[in-house]
C-alpha cells in the first residue's frame, strides 16, 4: 500500500504510522463520564470506507486524514488533519 502525502508525494507504507479512526472528537471539559469513556475506549469496526489518522513520521511528520476502504485498502483521499499544517499545501 502506498499513500500520497499532500506534502511529500507518493510514499511507501513503512514511512507512516496508523493512528486509528479519525471520527472520534475529544469531549469538552464539561463532558460526562460516559462521553469520555466512549471517546477513549469505543471505536467502530467498519468494513468499508472510513477516515483514519496516519502520521508521516518518515517524511514531513504531518498528521494526515486518509479515507481508506478497509476491505480493499483502496485510498480515495488524503488530506492534512486539522491543525497539521494545512496552510503548507500548495505553498
Ligand atoms: Zn509527508
PDB file of the backbone (N, CA, C, O) and the ligand in Angstrom, with CONECT records:
HET     ZN  A 101       1
ATOM      1  N   UNK A   1       0.851  -1.180   0.000  1.00  0.00           N
ATOM      2  CA  UNK A   1       0.000   0.000   0.000  1.00  0.00           C
ATOM      3  C   UNK A   1       0.896   1.243   0.000  1.00  0.00           C
ATOM      4  O   UNK A   1       1.886   1.308   0.728  1.00  0.00           O
ATOM      5  N   UNK A   2       0.539   2.203  -0.810  1.00  0.00           N
ATOM      6  CA  UNK A   2       1.277   3.462  -0.880  1.00  0.00           C
ATOM      7  C   UNK A   2       0.314   4.600  -0.567  1.00  0.00           C
ATOM      8  O   UNK A   2      -0.863   4.546  -0.927  1.00  0.00           O
ATOM      9  N   UNK A   3       0.815   5.616   0.095  1.00  0.00           N
ATOM     10  CA  UNK A   3      -0.006   6.762   0.477  1.00  0.00           C
ATOM     11  C   UNK A   3       0.584   8.002  -0.179  1.00  0.00           C
ATOM     12  O   UNK A   3       1.794   8.222  -0.132  1.00  0.00           O
ATOM     13  N   UNK A   4      -0.285   8.817  -0.795  1.00  0.00           N
ATOM     14  CA  UNK A   4       0.160  10.061  -1.415  1.00  0.00           C
ATOM     15  C   UNK A   4       0.025  11.176  -0.383  1.00  0.00           C
ATOM     16  O   UNK A   4      -1.063  11.706  -0.157  1.00  0.00           O
ATOM     17  N   UNK A   5       1.150  11.521   0.237  1.00  0.00           N
ATOM     18  CA  UNK A   5       1.169  12.593   1.230  1.00  0.00           C
ATOM     19  C   UNK A   5       0.990  13.932   0.505  1.00  0.00           C
ATOM     20  O   UNK A   5       1.648  14.162  -0.510  1.00  0.00           O
ATOM     21  N   UNK A   6       0.122  14.818   0.996  1.00  0.00           N
ATOM     22  CA  UNK A   6      -0.073  16.112   0.328  1.00  0.00           C
ATOM     23  C   UNK A   6       1.172  17.004   0.380  1.00  0.00           C
ATOM     24  O   UNK A   6       1.268  17.973  -0.374  1.00  0.00           O
ATOM     25  N   UNK A   7       2.117  16.689   1.256  1.00  0.00           N
ATOM     26  CA  UNK A   7       3.329  17.499   1.366  1.00  0.00           C
ATOM     27  C   UNK A   7       4.523  16.854   0.660  1.00  0.00           C
ATOM     28  O   UNK A   7       5.367  17.568   0.119  1.00  0.00           O
ATOM     29  N   UNK A   8       4.615  15.510   0.652  1.00  0.00           N
ATOM     30  CA  UNK A   8       5.809  14.804   0.181  1.00  0.00           C
ATOM     31  C   UNK A   8       5.582  14.031  -1.120  1.00  0.00           C
ATOM     32  O   UNK A   8       6.546  13.658  -1.788  1.00  0.00           O
ATOM     33  N   UNK A   9       4.330  13.786  -1.485  1.00  0.00           N
ATOM     34  CA  UNK A   9       4.044  12.960  -2.645  1.00  0.00           C
ATOM     35  C   UNK A   9       3.851  11.503  -2.254  1.00  0.00           C
ATOM     36  O   UNK A   9       3.669  11.191  -1.078  1.00  0.00           O
ATOM     37  N   UNK A  10       3.891  10.602  -3.250  1.00  0.00           N
ATOM     38  CA  UNK A  10       3.618   9.191  -3.004  1.00  0.00           C
ATOM     39  C   UNK A  10       4.786   8.537  -2.273  1.00  0.00           C
ATOM     40  O   UNK A  10       5.936   8.637  -2.702  1.00  0.00           O
ATOM     41  N   UNK A  11       4.475   7.862  -1.157  1.00  0.00           N
ATOM     42  CA  UNK A  11       5.498   7.208  -0.340  1.00  0.00           C
ATOM     43  C   UNK A  11       5.017   5.826   0.083  1.00  0.00           C
ATOM     44  O   UNK A  11       3.818   5.550   0.083  1.00  0.00           O
ATOM     45  N   UNK A  12       5.962   4.962   0.444  1.00  0.00           N
ATOM     46  CA  UNK A  12       5.609   3.611   0.866  1.00  0.00           C
ATOM     47  C   UNK A  12       5.037   3.609   2.277  1.00  0.00           C
ATOM     48  O   UNK A  12       5.294   4.516   3.069  1.00  0.00           O
ATOM     49  N   UNK A  13       4.268   2.589   2.572  1.00  0.00           N
ATOM     50  CA  UNK A  13       3.538   2.489   3.838  1.00  0.00           C
ATOM     51  C   UNK A  13       4.453   2.541   5.059  1.00  0.00           C
ATOM     52  O   UNK A  13       4.054   3.050   6.107  1.00  0.00           O
ATOM     53  N   UNK A  14       5.686   2.014   4.937  1.00  0.00           N
ATOM     54  CA  UNK A  14       6.601   1.954   6.071  1.00  0.00           C
ATOM     55  C   UNK A  14       6.962   3.304   6.654  1.00  0.00           C
ATOM     56  O   UNK A  14       7.445   3.379   7.784  1.00  0.00           O
ATOM     57  N   UNK A  15       6.737   4.378   5.903  1.00  0.00           N
ATOM     58  CA  UNK A  15       7.045   5.721   6.419  1.00  0.00           C
ATOM     59  C   UNK A  15       5.938   6.253   7.321  1.00  0.00           C
ATOM     60  O   UNK A  15       6.119   7.270   7.991  1.00  0.00           O
ATOM     61  N   UNK A  16       4.792   5.570   7.344  1.00  0.00           N
ATOM     62  CA  UNK A  16       3.622   6.082   8.055  1.00  0.00           C
ATOM     63  C   UNK A  16       3.288   5.212   9.267  1.00  0.00           C
ATOM     64  O   UNK A  16       3.622   4.028   9.315  1.00  0.00           O
ATOM     65  N   UNK A  17       2.633   5.820  10.227  1.00  0.00           N
ATOM     66  CA  UNK A  17       2.130   5.104  11.397  1.00  0.00           C
ATOM     67  C   UNK A  17       0.627   5.277  11.467  1.00  0.00           C
ATOM     68  O   UNK A  17       0.107   6.391  11.386  1.00  0.00           O
ATOM     69  N   UNK A  18      -0.063   4.158  11.617  1.00  0.00           N
ATOM     70  CA  UNK A  18      -1.520   4.184  11.714  1.00  0.00           C
ATOM     71  C   UNK A  18      -1.944   4.622  13.107  1.00  0.00           C
ATOM     72  O   UNK A  18      -1.465   4.087  14.107  1.00  0.00           O
ATOM     73  N   UNK A  19      -2.838   5.589  13.168  1.00  0.00           N
ATOM     74  CA  UNK A  19      -3.254   6.103  14.465  1.00  0.00           C
ATOM     75  C   UNK A  19      -4.728   5.872  14.760  1.00  0.00           C
ATOM     76  O   UNK A  19      -5.211   6.241  15.831  1.00  0.00           O
ATOM     77  N   UNK A  20      -5.454   5.262  13.814  1.00  0.00           N
ATOM     78  CA  UNK A  20      -6.830   4.880  14.110  1.00  0.00           C
ATOM     79  C   UNK A  20      -7.896   5.771  13.505  1.00  0.00           C
ATOM     80  O   UNK A  20      -7.620   6.679  12.721  1.00  0.00           O
ATOM     81  N   UNK A  21      -9.102   5.481  13.893  1.00  0.00           N
ATOM     82  CA  UNK A  21     -10.302   6.146  13.389  1.00  0.00           C
ATOM     83  C   UNK A  21     -10.218   7.655  13.612  1.00  0.00           C
ATOM     84  O   UNK A  21      -9.920   8.110  14.717  1.00  0.00           O
ATOM     85  N   UNK A  22     -10.485   8.431  12.549  1.00  0.00           N
ATOM     86  CA  UNK A  22     -10.425   9.889  12.650  1.00  0.00           C
ATOM     87  C   UNK A  22     -11.737  10.487  13.111  1.00  0.00           C
ATOM     88  O   UNK A  22     -11.828  11.699  13.310  1.00  0.00           O
ATOM     89  N   UNK A  23     -12.757   9.659  13.286  1.00  0.00           N
ATOM     90  CA  UNK A  23     -14.091  10.170  13.592  1.00  0.00           C
ATOM     91  C   UNK A  23     -14.250  10.693  15.022  1.00  0.00           C
ATOM     92  O   UNK A  23     -14.853  11.750  15.207  1.00  0.00           O
ATOM     93  N   UNK A  24     -13.735  10.001  16.038  1.00  0.00           N
ATOM     94  CA  UNK A  24     -13.978  10.478  17.418  1.00  0.00           C
ATOM     95  C   UNK A  24     -13.424  11.889  17.648  1.00  0.00           C
ATOM     96  O   UNK A  24     -12.321  12.221  17.214  1.00  0.00           O
ATOM     97  N   UNK A  25     -14.207  12.692  18.329  1.00  0.00           N
ATOM     98  CA  UNK A  25     -13.820  14.072  18.655  1.00  0.00           C
ATOM     99  C   UNK A  25     -13.664  14.184  20.164  1.00  0.00           C
ATOM    100  O   UNK A  25     -14.530  13.739  20.917  1.00  0.00           O
ATOM    101  N   UNK A  26     -12.557  14.780  20.605  1.00  0.00           N
ATOM    102  CA  UNK A  26     -12.281  14.893  22.042  1.00  0.00           C
ATOM    103  C   UNK A  26     -13.422  15.634  22.742  1.00  0.00           C
ATOM    104  O   UNK A  26     -13.828  16.706  22.294  1.00  0.00           O
ATOM    105  N   UNK A  27     -13.942  15.071  23.834  1.00  0.00           N
ATOM    106  CA  UNK A  27     -15.028  15.744  24.567  1.00  0.00           C
ATOM    107  C   UNK A  27     -14.556  17.062  25.176  1.00  0.00           C
ATOM    108  O   UNK A  27     -13.370  17.245  25.450  1.00  0.00           O
ATOM    109  N   UNK A  28     -15.491  17.966  25.379  1.00  0.00           N
ATOM    110  CA  UNK A  28     -15.165  19.243  26.002  1.00  0.00           C
ATOM    111  C   UNK A  28     -14.896  19.040  27.490  1.00  0.00           C
ATOM    112  O   UNK A  28     -15.124  17.955  28.025  1.00  0.00           O
ATOM    113  N   UNK A  29     -14.413  20.083  28.152  1.00  0.00           N
ATOM    114  CA  UNK A  29     -14.043  19.983  29.566  1.00  0.00           C
ATOM    115  C   UNK A  29     -15.226  19.594  30.455  1.00  0.00           C
ATOM    116  O   UNK A  29     -15.022  18.952  31.485  1.00  0.00           O
ATOM    117  N   UNK A  30     -16.446  19.962  30.089  1.00  0.00           N
ATOM    118  CA  UNK A  30     -17.609  19.661  30.912  1.00  0.00           C
ATOM    119  C   UNK A  30     -18.320  18.383  30.527  1.00  0.00           C
ATOM    120  O   UNK A  30     -19.461  18.164  30.936  1.00  0.00           O
ATOM    121  N   UNK A  31     -17.664  17.526  29.741  1.00  0.00           N
ATOM    122  CA  UNK A  31     -18.315  16.308  29.247  1.00  0.00           C
ATOM    123  C   UNK A  31     -18.588  15.326  30.386  1.00  0.00           C
ATOM    124  O   UNK A  31     -17.909  15.328  31.413  1.00  0.00           O
ATOM    125  N   UNK A  32     -19.594  14.496  30.172  1.00  0.00           N
ATOM    126  CA  UNK A  32     -19.936  13.492  31.185  1.00  0.00           C
ATOM    127  C   UNK A  32     -18.923  12.347  31.148  1.00  0.00           C
ATOM    128  O   UNK A  32     -18.151  12.206  30.199  1.00  0.00           O
ATOM    129  N   UNK A  33     -18.946  11.535  32.209  1.00  0.00           N
ATOM    130  CA  UNK A  33     -18.041  10.388  32.288  1.00  0.00           C
ATOM    131  C   UNK A  33     -18.290   9.414  31.136  1.00  0.00           C
ATOM    132  O   UNK A  33     -17.353   8.836  30.587  1.00  0.00           O
ATOM    133  N   UNK A  34     -19.573   9.239  30.773  1.00  0.00           N
ATOM    134  CA  UNK A  34     -19.907   8.338  29.664  1.00  0.00           C
ATOM    135  C   UNK A  34     -19.334   8.837  28.340  1.00  0.00           C
ATOM    136  O   UNK A  34     -18.851   8.040  27.536  1.00  0.00           O
ATOM    137  N   UNK A  35     -19.384  10.156  28.108  1.00  0.00           N
ATOM    138  CA  UNK A  35     -18.835  10.721  26.868  1.00  0.00           C
ATOM    139  C   UNK A  35     -17.320  10.510  26.806  1.00  0.00           C
ATOM    140  O   UNK A  35     -16.777  10.201  25.745  1.00  0.00           O
ATOM    141  N   UNK A  36     -16.653  10.675  27.922  1.00  0.00           N
ATOM    142  CA  UNK A  36     -15.197  10.479  27.962  1.00  0.00           C
ATOM    143  C   UNK A  36     -14.863   9.004  27.759  1.00  0.00           C
ATOM    144  O   UNK A  36     -13.926   8.675  27.032  1.00  0.00           O
ATOM    145  N   UNK A  37     -15.624   8.116  28.396  1.00  0.00           N
ATOM    146  CA  UNK A  37     -15.417   6.672  28.234  1.00  0.00           C
ATOM    147  C   UNK A  37     -15.561   6.286  26.766  1.00  0.00           C
ATOM    148  O   UNK A  37     -14.722   5.567  26.223  1.00  0.00           O
ATOM    149  N   UNK A  38     -16.636   6.770  26.118  1.00  0.00           N
ATOM    150  CA  UNK A  38     -16.858   6.460  24.700  1.00  0.00           C
ATOM    151  C   UNK A  38     -15.684   6.944  23.851  1.00  0.00           C
ATOM    152  O   UNK A  38     -15.230   6.227  22.959  1.00  0.00           O
ATOM    153  N   UNK A  39     -15.195   8.140  24.117  1.00  0.00           N
ATOM    154  CA  UNK A  39     -14.103   8.712  23.330  1.00  0.00           C
ATOM    155  C   UNK A  39     -12.810   7.904  23.499  1.00  0.00           C
ATOM    156  O   UNK A  39     -12.077   7.688  22.534  1.00  0.00           O
ATOM    157  N   UNK A  40     -12.543   7.470  24.711  1.00  0.00           N
ATOM    158  CA  UNK A  40     -11.282   6.778  24.990  1.00  0.00           C
ATOM    159  C   UNK A  40     -11.314   5.318  24.544  1.00  0.00           C
ATOM    160  O   UNK A  40     -10.326   4.809  24.014  1.00  0.00           O
ATOM    161  N   UNK A  41     -12.455   4.638  24.760  1.00  0.00           N
ATOM    162  CA  UNK A  41     -12.461   3.181  24.590  1.00  0.00           C
ATOM    163  C   UNK A  41     -13.271   2.629  23.417  1.00  0.00           C
ATOM    164  O   UNK A  41     -12.957   1.545  22.926  1.00  0.00           O
ATOM    165  N   UNK A  42     -14.293   3.331  22.958  1.00  0.00           N
ATOM    166  CA  UNK A  42     -15.198   2.736  21.971  1.00  0.00           C
ATOM    167  C   UNK A  42     -14.853   3.188  20.559  1.00  0.00           C
ATOM    168  O   UNK A  42     -14.719   4.382  20.293  1.00  0.00           O
ATOM    169  N   UNK A  43     -14.712   2.220  19.655  1.00  0.00           N
ATOM    170  CA  UNK A  43     -14.433   2.504  18.246  1.00  0.00           C
ATOM    171  C   UNK A  43     -15.315   1.625  17.380  1.00  0.00           C
ATOM    172  O   UNK A  43     -15.624   0.490  17.743  1.00  0.00           O
ATOM    173  N   UNK A  44     -15.723   2.161  16.219  1.00  0.00           N
ATOM    174  CA  UNK A  44     -16.469   1.369  15.255  1.00  0.00           C
ATOM    175  C   UNK A  44     -15.496   0.461  14.519  1.00  0.00           C
ATOM    176  O   UNK A  44     -14.354   0.839  14.260  1.00  0.00           O
ATOM    177  N   UNK A  45     -15.959  -0.741  14.184  1.00  0.00           N
ATOM    178  CA  UNK A  45     -15.149  -1.684  13.412  1.00  0.00           C
ATOM    179  C   UNK A  45     -15.748  -1.748  12.002  1.00  0.00           C
ATOM    180  O   UNK A  45     -16.529  -2.643  11.678  1.00  0.00           O
ATOM    181  N   UNK A  46     -15.361  -0.779  11.182  1.00  0.00           N
ATOM    182  CA  UNK A  46     -16.003  -0.578   9.888  1.00  0.00           C
ATOM    183  C   UNK A  46     -15.388  -1.493   8.829  1.00  0.00           C
ATOM    184  O   UNK A  46     -14.168  -1.552   8.680  1.00  0.00           O
ATOM    185  N   UNK A  47     -16.254  -2.211   8.089  1.00  0.00           N
ATOM    186  CA  UNK A  47     -15.823  -2.990   6.928  1.00  0.00           C
ATOM    187  C   UNK A  47     -16.248  -2.197   5.700  1.00  0.00           C
ATOM    188  O   UNK A  47     -17.344  -2.393   5.174  1.00  0.00           O
ATOM    189  N   UNK A  48     -15.375  -1.300   5.245  1.00  0.00           N
ATOM    190  CA  UNK A  48     -15.720  -0.430   4.125  1.00  0.00           C
ATOM    191  C   UNK A  48     -14.922   0.863   4.237  1.00  0.00           C
ATOM    192  O   UNK A  48     -13.815   0.878   4.775  1.00  0.00           O
ATOM    193  N   UNK A  49     -15.491   1.932   3.728  1.00  0.00           N
ATOM    194  CA  UNK A  49     -14.787   3.213   3.676  1.00  0.00           C
ATOM    195  C   UNK A  49     -14.833   3.895   5.039  1.00  0.00           C
ATOM    196  O   UNK A  49     -15.901   4.052   5.631  1.00  0.00           O
ATOM    197  N   UNK A  50     -13.663   4.298   5.526  1.00  0.00           N
ATOM    198  CA  UNK A  50     -13.603   5.045   6.770  1.00  0.00           C
ATOM    199  C   UNK A  50     -12.458   6.056   6.737  1.00  0.00           C
ATOM    200  O   UNK A  50     -11.506   5.900   5.972  1.00  0.00           O
ATOM    201  N   UNK A  51     -12.554   7.082   7.562  1.00  0.00           N
ATOM    202  CA  UNK A  51     -11.496   8.079   7.686  1.00  0.00           C
ATOM    203  C   UNK A  51     -10.575   7.671   8.825  1.00  0.00           C
ATOM    204  O   UNK A  51     -11.029   7.317   9.913  1.00  0.00           O
ATOM    205  N   UNK A  52      -9.275   7.726   8.557  1.00  0.00           N
ATOM    206  CA  UNK A  52      -8.298   7.303   9.549  1.00  0.00           C
ATOM    207  C   UNK A  52      -7.221   8.366   9.717  1.00  0.00           C
ATOM    208  O   UNK A  52      -6.928   9.111   8.781  1.00  0.00           O
ATOM    209  N   UNK A  53      -6.641   8.436  10.887  1.00  0.00           N
ATOM    210  CA  UNK A  53      -5.491   9.301  11.116  1.00  0.00           C
ATOM    211  C   UNK A  53      -4.219   8.504  10.874  1.00  0.00           C
ATOM    212  O   UNK A  53      -4.079   7.387  11.372  1.00  0.00           O
ATOM    213  N   UNK A  54      -3.293   9.071  10.114  1.00  0.00           N
ATOM    214  CA  UNK A  54      -1.983   8.478   9.884  1.00  0.00           C
ATOM    215  C   UNK A  54      -0.950   9.559  10.171  1.00  0.00           C
ATOM    216  O   UNK A  54      -1.213  10.748   9.987  1.00  0.00           O
ATOM    217  N   UNK A  55       0.224   9.139  10.620  1.00  0.00           N
ATOM    218  CA  UNK A  55       1.312  10.066  10.919  1.00  0.00           C
ATOM    219  C   UNK A  55       2.475   9.782   9.973  1.00  0.00           C
ATOM    220  O   UNK A  55       2.935   8.643   9.887  1.00  0.00           O
ATOM    221  N   UNK A  56       2.953  10.793   9.267  1.00  0.00           N
ATOM    222  CA  UNK A  56       4.046  10.593   8.319  1.00  0.00           C
ATOM    223  C   UNK A  56       5.387  10.834   9.008  1.00  0.00           C
ATOM    224  O   UNK A  56       6.064  11.827   8.744  1.00  0.00           O
ATOM    225  N   UNK A  57       5.754   9.922   9.883  1.00  0.00           N
ATOM    226  CA  UNK A  57       6.976  10.040  10.672  1.00  0.00           C
ATOM    227  C   UNK A  57       8.245   9.897   9.851  1.00  0.00           C
ATOM    228  O   UNK A  57       9.288  10.425  10.235  1.00  0.00           O
ATOM    229  N   UNK A  58       8.176   9.183   8.714  1.00  0.00           N
ATOM    230  CA  UNK A  58       9.350   9.002   7.864  1.00  0.00           C
ATOM    231  C   UNK A  58       9.487  10.091   6.817  1.00  0.00           C
ATOM    232  O   UNK A  58      10.324   9.995   5.919  1.00  0.00           O
ATOM    233  N   UNK A  59       8.673  11.116   6.930  1.00  0.00           N
ATOM    234  CA  UNK A  59       8.712  12.206   5.953  1.00  0.00           C
ATOM    235  C   UNK A  59       8.536  13.541   6.630  1.00  0.00           C
ATOM    236  O   UNK A  59       9.398  13.981   7.391  1.00  0.00           O
ATOM    237  N   UNK A  60       7.428  14.184   6.355  1.00  0.00           N
ATOM    238  CA  UNK A  60       7.206  15.561   6.820  1.00  0.00           C
ATOM    239  C   UNK A  60       6.714  15.639   8.260  1.00  0.00           C
ATOM    240  O   UNK A  60       6.569  16.734   8.805  1.00  0.00           O
ATOM    241  N   UNK A  61       6.456  14.486   8.882  1.00  0.00           N
ATOM    242  CA  UNK A  61       5.957  14.434  10.264  1.00  0.00           C
ATOM    243  C   UNK A  61       4.609  15.121  10.434  1.00  0.00           C
ATOM    244  O   UNK A  61       4.300  15.651  11.502  1.00  0.00           O
ATOM    245  N   UNK A  62       3.815  15.107   9.377  1.00  0.00           N
ATOM    246  CA  UNK A  62       2.472  15.688   9.450  1.00  0.00           C
ATOM    247  C   UNK A  62       1.450  14.608   9.798  1.00  0.00           C
ATOM    248  O   UNK A  62       1.634  13.431   9.488  1.00  0.00           O
ATOM    249  N   UNK A  63       0.385  15.032  10.441  1.00  0.00           N
ATOM    250  CA  UNK A  63      -0.757  14.161  10.692  1.00  0.00           C
ATOM    251  C   UNK A  63      -1.665  14.259   9.480  1.00  0.00           C
ATOM    252  O   UNK A  63      -1.959  15.356   9.004  1.00  0.00           O
ATOM    253  N   UNK A  64      -2.107  13.117   8.982  1.00  0.00           N
ATOM    254  CA  UNK A  64      -2.926  13.086   7.785  1.00  0.00           C
ATOM    255  C   UNK A  64      -4.253  12.396   8.060  1.00  0.00           C
ATOM    256  O   UNK A  64      -4.340  11.482   8.881  1.00  0.00           O
ATOM    257  N   UNK A  65      -5.282  12.852   7.358  1.00  0.00           N
ATOM    258  CA  UNK A  65      -6.579  12.178   7.395  1.00  0.00           C
ATOM    259  C   UNK A  65      -6.721  11.416   6.087  1.00  0.00           C
ATOM    260  O   UNK A  65      -6.836  12.017   5.019  1.00  0.00           O
ATOM    261  N   UNK A  66      -6.711  10.089   6.174  1.00  0.00           N
ATOM    262  CA  UNK A  66      -6.736   9.220   4.997  1.00  0.00           C
ATOM    263  C   UNK A  66      -8.104   8.539   4.917  1.00  0.00           C
ATOM    264  O   UNK A  66      -8.559   7.933   5.887  1.00  0.00           O
ATOM    265  N   UNK A  67      -8.751   8.643   3.763  1.00  0.00           N
ATOM    266  CA  UNK A  67     -10.018   7.943   3.546  1.00  0.00           C
ATOM    267  C   UNK A  67      -9.702   6.650   2.818  1.00  0.00           C
ATOM    268  O   UNK A  67      -9.269   6.667   1.665  1.00  0.00           O
ATOM    269  N   UNK A  68      -9.923   5.503   3.505  1.00  0.00           N
ATOM    270  CA  UNK A  68      -9.486   4.206   3.003  1.00  0.00           C
ATOM    271  C   UNK A  68     -10.600   3.177   3.128  1.00  0.00           C
ATOM    272  O   UNK A  68     -11.358   3.175   4.098  1.00  0.00           O
ATOM    273  N   UNK A  69     -10.685   2.299   2.127  1.00  0.00           N
ATOM    274  CA  UNK A  69     -11.612   1.175   2.209  1.00  0.00           C
ATOM    275  C   UNK A  69     -10.890   0.051   2.949  1.00  0.00           C
ATOM    276  O   UNK A  69      -9.878  -0.459   2.469  1.00  0.00           O
ATOM    277  N   UNK A  70     -11.403  -0.332   4.106  1.00  0.00           N
ATOM    278  CA  UNK A  70     -10.704  -1.315   4.936  1.00  0.00           C
ATOM    279  C   UNK A  70     -10.767  -2.719   4.341  1.00  0.00           C
ATOM    280  O   UNK A  70     -10.029  -3.602   4.777  1.00  0.00           O
ATOM    281  N   UNK A  71     -11.634  -2.941   3.353  1.00  0.00           N
ATOM    282  CA  UNK A  71     -11.726  -4.257   2.707  1.00  0.00           C
ATOM    283  C   UNK A  71     -10.721  -4.394   1.575  1.00  0.00           C
ATOM    284  O   UNK A  71     -10.132  -5.460   1.394  1.00  0.00           O
ATOM    285  N   UNK A  72     -10.520  -3.322   0.808  1.00  0.00           N
ATOM    286  CA  UNK A  72      -9.661  -3.386  -0.381  1.00  0.00           C
ATOM    287  C   UNK A  72      -8.361  -2.612  -0.209  1.00  0.00           C
ATOM    288  O   UNK A  72      -7.454  -2.748  -1.030  1.00  0.00           O
ATOM    289  N   UNK A  73      -8.253  -1.808   0.836  1.00  0.00           N
ATOM    290  CA  UNK A  73      -7.125  -0.907   1.102  1.00  0.00           C
ATOM    291  C   UNK A  73      -7.020   0.203   0.058  1.00  0.00           C
ATOM    292  O   UNK A  73      -6.001   0.891  -0.002  1.00  0.00           O
ATOM    293  N   UNK A  74      -8.055   0.390  -0.765  1.00  0.00           N
ATOM    294  CA  UNK A  74      -8.052   1.484  -1.731  1.00  0.00           C
ATOM    295  C   UNK A  74      -8.165   2.811  -0.981  1.00  0.00           C
ATOM    296  O   UNK A  74      -9.036   2.980  -0.126  1.00  0.00           O
ATOM    297  N   UNK A  75      -7.288   3.736  -1.306  1.00  0.00           N
ATOM    298  CA  UNK A  75      -7.295   5.053  -0.681  1.00  0.00           C
ATOM    299  C   UNK A  75      -7.926   6.039  -1.646  1.00  0.00           C
ATOM    300  O   UNK A  75      -7.456   6.196  -2.773  1.00  0.00           O
ATOM    301  N   UNK A  76      -8.999   6.713  -1.206  1.00  0.00           N
ATOM    302  CA  UNK A  76      -9.712   7.631  -2.086  1.00  0.00           C
ATOM    303  C   UNK A  76      -9.373   9.089  -1.810  1.00  0.00           C
ATOM    304  O   UNK A  76      -9.625   9.941  -2.663  1.00  0.00           O
ATOM    305  N   UNK A  77      -8.811   9.404  -0.648  1.00  0.00           N
ATOM    306  CA  UNK A  77      -8.455  10.791  -0.341  1.00  0.00           C
ATOM    307  C   UNK A  77      -7.405  10.825   0.764  1.00  0.00           C
ATOM    308  O   UNK A  77      -7.416   9.997   1.675  1.00  0.00           O
ATOM    309  N   UNK A  78      -6.499  11.797   0.670  1.00  0.00           N
ATOM    310  CA  UNK A  78      -5.523  12.072   1.723  1.00  0.00           C
ATOM    311  C   UNK A  78      -5.461  13.575   1.888  1.00  0.00           C
ATOM    312  O   UNK A  78      -5.248  14.302   0.918  1.00  0.00           O
ATOM    313  N   UNK A  79      -5.645  14.041   3.105  1.00  0.00           N
ATOM    314  CA  UNK A  79      -5.599  15.475   3.360  1.00  0.00           C
ATOM    315  C   UNK A  79      -4.935  15.713   4.717  1.00  0.00           C
ATOM    316  O   UNK A  79      -4.927  14.830   5.574  1.00  0.00           O
ATOM    317  N   UNK A  80      -4.383  16.903   4.902  1.00  0.00           N
ATOM    318  CA  UNK A  80      -3.794  17.202   6.211  1.00  0.00           C
ATOM    319  C   UNK A  80      -4.868  17.145   7.292  1.00  0.00           C
ATOM    320  O   UNK A  80      -5.977  17.636   7.082  1.00  0.00           O
ATOM    321  N   UNK A  81      -4.561  16.562   8.430  1.00  0.00           N
ATOM    322  CA  UNK A  81      -5.506  16.546   9.539  1.00  0.00           C
ATOM    323  C   UNK A  81      -5.638  17.966  10.077  1.00  0.00           C
ATOM    324  O   UNK A  81      -4.751  18.797   9.884  1.00  0.00           O
ATOM    325  N   UNK A  82      -6.742  18.235  10.745  1.00  0.00           N
ATOM    326  CA  UNK A  82      -6.979  19.572  11.283  1.00  0.00           C
ATOM    327  C   UNK A  82      -5.807  20.004  12.162  1.00  0.00           C
ATOM    328  O   UNK A  82      -5.394  19.270  13.061  1.00  0.00           O
ATOM    329  N   UNK A  83      -5.280  21.185  11.903  1.00  0.00           N
ATOM    330  CA  UNK A  83      -4.181  21.703  12.700  1.00  0.00           C
ATOM    331  C   UNK A  83      -2.842  21.082  12.393  1.00  0.00           C
ATOM    332  O   UNK A  83      -1.900  21.233  13.170  1.00  0.00           O
ATOM    333  N   UNK A  84      -2.732  20.374  11.260  1.00  0.00           N
ATOM    334  CA  UNK A  84      -1.484  19.679  10.926  1.00  0.00           C
ATOM    335  C   UNK A  84      -0.740  20.347   9.784  1.00  0.00           C
ATOM    336  O   UNK A  84      -0.090  19.672   8.985  1.00  0.00           O
ATOM    337  N   UNK A  85      -0.829  21.649   9.702  1.00  0.00           N
ATOM    338  CA  UNK A  85      -0.056  22.357   8.693  1.00  0.00           C
ATOM    339  C   UNK A  85      -0.759  22.473   7.357  1.00  0.00           C
ATOM    340  O   UNK A  85      -0.105  22.505   6.314  1.00  0.00           O
ATOM    341  N   UNK A  86      -2.098  22.536   7.369  1.00  0.00           N
ATOM    342  CA  UNK A  86      -2.856  22.618   6.123  1.00  0.00           C
ATOM    343  C   UNK A  86      -2.431  23.823   5.288  1.00  0.00           C
ATOM    344  O   UNK A  86      -2.548  23.795   4.063  1.00  0.00           O
ATOM    345  N   UNK A  87      -1.943  24.872   5.931  1.00  0.00           N
ATOM    346  CA  UNK A  87      -1.548  26.074   5.201  1.00  0.00           C
ATOM    347  C   UNK A  87      -0.342  25.823   4.312  1.00  0.00           C
ATOM    348  O   UNK A  87      -0.066  26.616   3.411  1.00  0.00           O
ATOM    349  N   UNK A  88       0.401  24.707   4.553  1.00  0.00           N
ATOM    350  CA  UNK A  88       1.596  24.421   3.763  1.00  0.00           C
ATOM    351  C   UNK A  88       1.263  23.829   2.400  1.00  0.00           C
ATOM    352  O   UNK A  88       2.109  23.843   1.506  1.00  0.00           O
ATOM    353  N   UNK A  89       0.041  23.306   2.219  1.00  0.00           N
ATOM    354  CA  UNK A  89      -0.331  22.679   0.952  1.00  0.00           C
ATOM    355  C   UNK A  89      -0.314  23.734  -0.153  1.00  0.00           C
ATOM    356  O   UNK A  89      -0.954  24.779  -0.036  1.00  0.00           O
ATOM    357  N   UNK A  90       0.410  23.454  -1.203  1.00  0.00           N
ATOM    358  CA  UNK A  90       0.478  24.347  -2.344  1.00  0.00           C
ATOM    359  C   UNK A  90       1.415  25.517  -2.139  1.00  0.00           C
ATOM    360  O   UNK A  90       1.570  26.348  -3.034  1.00  0.00           O
ATOM    361  N   UNK A  91       2.048  25.600  -0.971  1.00  0.00           N
ATOM    362  CA  UNK A  91       2.956  26.717  -0.695  1.00  0.00           C
ATOM    363  C   UNK A  91       4.306  26.489  -1.368  1.00  0.00           C
ATOM    364  O   UNK A  91       5.204  27.323  -1.250  1.00  0.00           O
TER     365      UNK A  91
HETATM  366 ZN    ZN A 101       4.639  13.820   4.212  1.00  0.00          ZN
END
